[in-house]
Amino acid sequence: MADLLIQQSQGPGLRYQDIENPGDVWHWLEAPPDGATAGIPYAFIAALGDVARPAPFLYTVELDIAEPDLPAIYDWYEQEHLPLLTSVPGCIGGTRYRRLDGGAPNLLAAYRFERPEVNQSPEWVTARSTPWCERVRPLFRSTRRFVRRLID
């Protein structure tokens, strides 16, 4: 059973619109009801900060990581990356998920923001520029990043 279901342009749940491409709308359905299958299913991995309520902005990072490299990525995220990024002013919290349907990218990180430019702040840039980041970044394949805004 999925902990998160993302449906594009249709369905229940919170709606987040890509700021750069307004036609790209994600229906973000946490704790989907039994039997909900349409969309991309994810399993919860970890969270930090206030992730229980909707945020005005959602910054998503999709990564495709080879199976043998997942333990190294999990260690980095849990021990350094998620704590550093969620401590940046304007970041409300962050959640990590693993895709369940075998598709790629296989990991999703979602950061809740107070304003859309948090990921451009000097503090964010510093938090994602550590020596450990530089060591794991070559393991990333097909990375996709989007800033989305909550819509009615």
N, C-alpha and C positions, 0 to 999 in steps of 0.2 A: 504494500500500500504506500502511496506517495504522501509525503509531507507537504509538498508544494506541487501545484500544477500550473503551468504557464500556457495560456491559450492566446493566440494572436487574433486580434480584431473581433473577438466574439467571446461570449461566456460570462459567467458571474465573477465576482471578486473585484478587488481594487483594479482600477485601470491606470496604467502608466504609459505615457506617450513619449516617444523618443524626441528630444528637443530638436535635433538636427533633421529628423525625418518624421514630421507629424502624422504621416500615414501609418507608421509603425507603432501599434498600440498593443501592449501586453496586458492580458487579464491575469492578475496575480492572485491565485487562489490558494491560500495556506490552509492546511487541514481540509483538503477537499472531501466531499461526502463520498461514502462507499458507492462504487459504481461509476464514479466520474473517471472517464478514460480519455476523452478528447484533449489533446495538448501534450506538452512535454512534462513527464513526471520526474520529480527530484526527491531524494531522501535528505533529510536534515543531517548535517555533520556537526556544526558548532555555531554559537552566536555569542556576541558580546555587546553590551549596551542595551538601549531601549529599542527592542525590535517587536514589541507587543502591539504597537499602534502604528497606523499609517504615517508615513513621512511625506513632506511636500515634494521631495525629490528622491529618486532611487538611482544610484550609480551601480551598474552591473558590469561584472568582468567575467567573461566566459573563457575558460582555459581547456585545452585538450592536452592531457598528460598521459604518457605511456604508462601502462599498468605497473611495470617495475619501478617507476619513478614516483608513484603516488605516496609511499611512506615518507620520502624526503620532502615532498610538497606539504603533506599534512603536518610534519614536524615544524617546518618553517612557518606555516600559517598559524598554528596553535601557539608556538612559543614566541614568535616575533611579529609577524606581519599583521594579523588581526588585532592584537593589542595596540600596536603602534598606530595603525590607521584609525581605529575607533577612538583613540585619544586626541585626534586632531580636532581643533575647534570647528564646530559646524557639522561634525559627523555625529549623528545620534546613536548609531549602532551598526553592526554588521552581522551577516549570516552567511554561512557556507553550506552548499548543497552538492550532492553527487547525482548525476543523471542516471535514471534507472532503466531506460529503454535501449541502452547500448549505443546510442547516437553520440555524435561529437558536435561541439566540445563536451567533455564529460564532467567538468566541474563548473560551478557557478558561485560567485561571491556577489552579495548584494549589500551595499552600504546605504544606510538611510541618511540623507542630508537635509539640513535646514535651508540651504541655498544651493543653486546648481554649480557654483564655481569652487566648491570645497576642494575638489581634486586638483585644482590649479594653484592652491595656496602654497606658500613656501614650506609650511609645516607638513603638508601632504607629500610634497616632492622629497623632502628630507626623509620622511618615514618610509618611502618606497625606494630609497637610494642607499640602503645599507650594504655592507659587504656580503651578507647572507643573501640578500635579494640578487645581487650580481651573480652569485654562485648558482642559484636555482633558475634564473631567468632563461638560460639556454634550454631548459627542459620544457618550456612552454611551446605549444604548437597551436596554430590557428586562434590566437587571442583576439577577442572582440570586446570592446568597451563602449558603453552607452550611458548617457545621462538622460533619465526619464523624469517627467513631471507627473504628479498625481492629477488626474482629471476626473470630472463628475462621472 
